[in-house]
Structure formats: structure tokens, C-alpha cells
């Protein structure tokens, strides 16, 4: 039923997009972080004894699918991400839709596939909050970059750190939200690497890692790898944003996920953030619609 257990902490692996992994705290006050893993397991948990606290590590569509299974639970999210849970249009705005047709496609994905339901948070989390579930407690670590309100959760007695979507996958970090940030992502990861624990748990991918900060440092290095590849591309000649996106430095050739989501939109969003950083550093300049490296 569970893929990892330590004390009252129980970890449930989900499938691919639009699912994620969930962390369940089976204590006096039952809590669930990111209810989008396995419907059968989450229903069994709820059927045994209701979950009293539902926590979202951040405001993305692949972390909400089974929230409706827990209507009576208090809903806790970081204050910076609260707007996307209140209004589906605020979530759609995060993905920079370029047309009304794209907005319609996103709405279809969010409502029909991801089961989005607007929900008013009962508690707004902040960095450093200590959450008490009974014997178990955890500290909220605000880790912006992936989204403005992304949070990790540190369970000091158990030696467990739940990283959410700073997920250590081979694809590397995502910082393509309108309000997401490349520099913020790096700073958040560096902060997490400085927390000594036995185990990292993540929102996607492998899910369970030894608490070796080398995993996080290798994940950070993927950001620098992307930037090197982008500079190599521009050193070969000026390129438009569309040409840069088609090069697929992060995700490879453009493709659809879940029949609706074109990953090239995420590729473009993150390439824009790299280009902005490189321009600020004077290593890339923009001439009309083209970007070129400064030799």
C-alpha cells in the first residue's frame, strides 16, 4: 500500500502526469500532502479514518486530482500560491496562454482531466511554520522558483525532507511559471542541500533518495548545463525564440503530454528566463527577433 514508511510518515508513489507522489502523515491529526497519487490508496486512507488536513506543496495542476475526496479536510497552502486554488483562470495565467484557444485547452485539461475545483484555503502557510500533527511535526520551508509559493516539508525527528517538485528528476528543475524564477530555484535548492536528513522524498520520478546533498547539487548542475547548451546554440549563429525552443535543449523534440499539454510551451518559458539572465550578464544580446551570443 505504501512505498516508504518511517514513523507515521507514509509515502505513496503516483503514476505519470497529471499525477504526483503523495506524503501521508498517519498521526492523531491525519494529514496528506499532494493528493494526486493513487485513488485507491487515498480512498482506503479516507475510509479508515478521515484525513483532517490537506496540504498542497504548491499550485500546479498535477497535485490536485484527488482533492475532492477530502471535502471535510482543512486545506493548507502557502500564501503566495493561494490565488491559483481560488480561481482556475489564475492557474491558467501561470502558463502564459498565447491565445483564447490555448486558454480553452488549458481549462479542459485542468477541469476535465485534473479535476480542478476552486477551493478557499483554511490556512496560509509561511516559511518556518511548525506543523503539529500529534507526535509528528514538520517545518515548512518556503522554496520559491518552481512556483512563488512552492514549499518543502522537513520532518526533523524522522530525518525526512519532502522536496515536492524540486524532484531530482533527470529532466531537471522546472521554473517556467510566469511568476517562477531561475535564480529563486537555485537559491531554494541550495538551501535544501544544507539541511541534513536521512531521506529525500520527491513529488515525481524515483521518489525516494538517500539524503545525500550530492543529489541536489547534480540537479542544480542541470540548470548550468542548459545554459551552456543554449550558448553553444547561439554561438553557431543568431536564433529566434522559436528556433531556440525547437532545439529542445530541455525536453527534446516538441510533443504532447496527456493529449493536451505541449511541452514546448514549458521549454519556451524556461528558455526565456535563461535568455533574460544571459542578457543581464552581457553574454547575449537581442537584435530584433534574434538572439546572438557575445563573443
ABEGO torsion letter per residue (X at the ends): XBABBBEABBBBBBBBOABBBBBBBBBABBBBBGBABBAAAAAAAAAABBBABBBBABBBAAAAAAAAABAABBBBBBAAAAAAAABAAAAAAAAGBABAAAAAAAAAAAAAAAGBBBBBBABBBBBGBBBBAEABBBBBBBBBGABAABBBBBBAAAGBBBAEABAGBAAEBBAABAABBAAAAAAAAAAAAABBBABBBBABEAGBBBBBAAAAAAAAAAAAAAAAAAAAAAAAEBBBAAAAAAAGAAAEBBBBBGGABBAAAAAAAAAAAAAAAAAAAGABBBBEABBBBBX
